[in-house]
Amino acid sequence: MPSVINRSAAFERLALPLFASLYNHARWLTRDEAEAEDLVQETFTKALRAFDSFQLDTNFKAWMFRILRNTFLTSRTGIAAAQTVFLEDHPAALDAAATDLSPEDVLIHLDNQAVLQTALEQLQPLLREVLLLCDVEEMKYKEIAVILDVPLGTVMSRISRARHTLRQLLQPQFGKIL
């Protein structure tokens, strides 16, 4: 029985630090808080069951993100519609009085976030996913290639296309600063 305890402890030590990143990515994939929670829970369950097959000298983060992505693709039909952003969902914005930001600055910041989120939602899912893995999750191209099961060159070209398309989508709002 000690091996089961050691296995669970090893899994917990590797997996728990990834929880926030996996949940964040699941939110982008599902566009729904409850569904993202279910997806992450399902990912952790599958990963724990398959942990014996994980090779310790490989990239655990990439392995977990791949399980998350595959679980989403096999159990979900697609990405839900955009949701309204409520000020209550942004506690940092509500604490503007404690910072040097004026209420106007807070609203501009939230508006910029909303514009960016809308532009990201307009990207093709394959481009959005690769951009989020690279620029939000700060994964290396090689890790992304493993997660998506595509060649490294495909990752690089998708990131390039995603950034170019995102710039085009944001150009009307932000002008020449891009």
N, C-alpha and C positions, 0 to 999 in steps of 0.2 A: 504493500500500500504506500510506502514512502515515495515511490516513483510517481504516483498520481499526484501527491501533494507537491513534490518538487516540480513536476510538469506544470501544475496550476500556478505555482508561485512564479516560475519562469515566465509563463504566459502573461500573468498579471504585471510583472515587472516591465515587460516589453510593451504590452498593449495599453495599459492605462495612460501613459503619457501622450498617446495618440488620440485619445478620446475626443478632445476638443476639435482637432483638425478633421477627424473623420466625420464628426457631427456637422461641422461647418460645410464640408464638401457634400454631405448628404442633404443638407438644406438647399444647396444650389441645385442638386440633381432633382429632388422631389418637389421643391417649392412649397413644402408644407411641414410645419414643425412636428406634428404628431407622426407623420409618415417618415420623417427624417429620424426621429427617435426609434421607430420600429426598425428602420433600415440598419441603423447602427447596432441595435440589439441583435438583430439577425446576423449581422457581420461578425460580431464578437462571438456569438454562439457557434457559427460555422468555423471561425478561425480556431476557437478552442478545441472543437472536435477534430480539426485537421492539423492541430499543432504538432503532432508526432511526425507529420510529413514535412514540416518546415525544417530547412537546413540552416543551422545556426550561423553559418558563415555567409549567409546571403542577407539581402536587405529586407528586414522585417516590415518597415514602413511601407515599402512598395508592395509587399505581399498583402498587407492589410488593406491598402487602398484598392488593390486588384480584386480582393474578395468583395469589398464594398461595391465596386463598380459592377462586377459580374452579378452580384445579388440584385442590384438595382435593375440591370438590364433583363434579367430573367424573371423578375417578379413584378415589375412595374411596366406600364404601357407607355409612359413618356413623362414629360415635364409639365407640371400644372401651370396655369396662367399666373401672371404677376399679381402680387398682393399689395394692398395699400400699406404704406409705411406710417405708423402712428408714433407720435412724439413720445408716448409712454414706453415704447419699445426701445428708446434710446436714452437710458438713464444719464449718460454723460451729457447729453444735450440739456437735460433738465437741471443739471448741476452747473450750468453756465455761470451762475452768480458767483460760484466759488473760483472761477477762472477769470482771466482777463478778457474773455469773449463777451461781446455785447449780444443782446438777443438777435440783432440783425445778422451778426457773424454766425451765430448758431443756425439760423434759418438758411443762410447761404450755404453753410457746410452741409446741412441736411438736404438742401436742394441739389447740390453737387453730387452727393451720394445717390440720390434718387435718379439723377440723370445718368450717372455711371451704371447703376443697377439696370436701368431701362436699356441702355446700350448693350450691356452684357447679355441681357435676355434676348436681344435681337440677333445675337451671333448664332450661327448654326451650332447645335449641341456639341458636335465634335470639336469645333474651334473654341467654344466657351470652356469646355472641360479641360482641354490642354492648357489654355491660358490660366485658368484657376489653379490647376496643379502646379504650374510654373511660377506664376507671379503672386498667388495668395499663399499656397502651401510651401512655396520656395523649394520645390523639388528639382533635382537635376534632370537634364534631358534623358539620361540613361534610365533613371528611375521611372520617368513618365513612359518611356518606351516599354518597360517591363509591365507597368500597370495596364497600359492600353493594348499591349501585345502587337505593337507595330514597330517597324524599323526606326532607328534613330533619326534618319533623314526625314521621315514622315513627321515625326514630332517637331523637328526644327522648322519644316515648311508650314505646318499647321500653326505653330506659334507666330511665325512671321505673318501669315495671312490673318490670324486673329488680331494681332496688334494693328496691322494696317486697316482692317475693317473697323476695329474699335475707334481708331483715330478718325476715320471718315464719318462714323456715326456721331462722334463727339464734336466734330469740327463746327457744325452750326451753333452749338451752345457756347463753345469756348474759343472759337476763332483761331487766330494765328499762334496762340501760345502752345498749341500742340505741334 
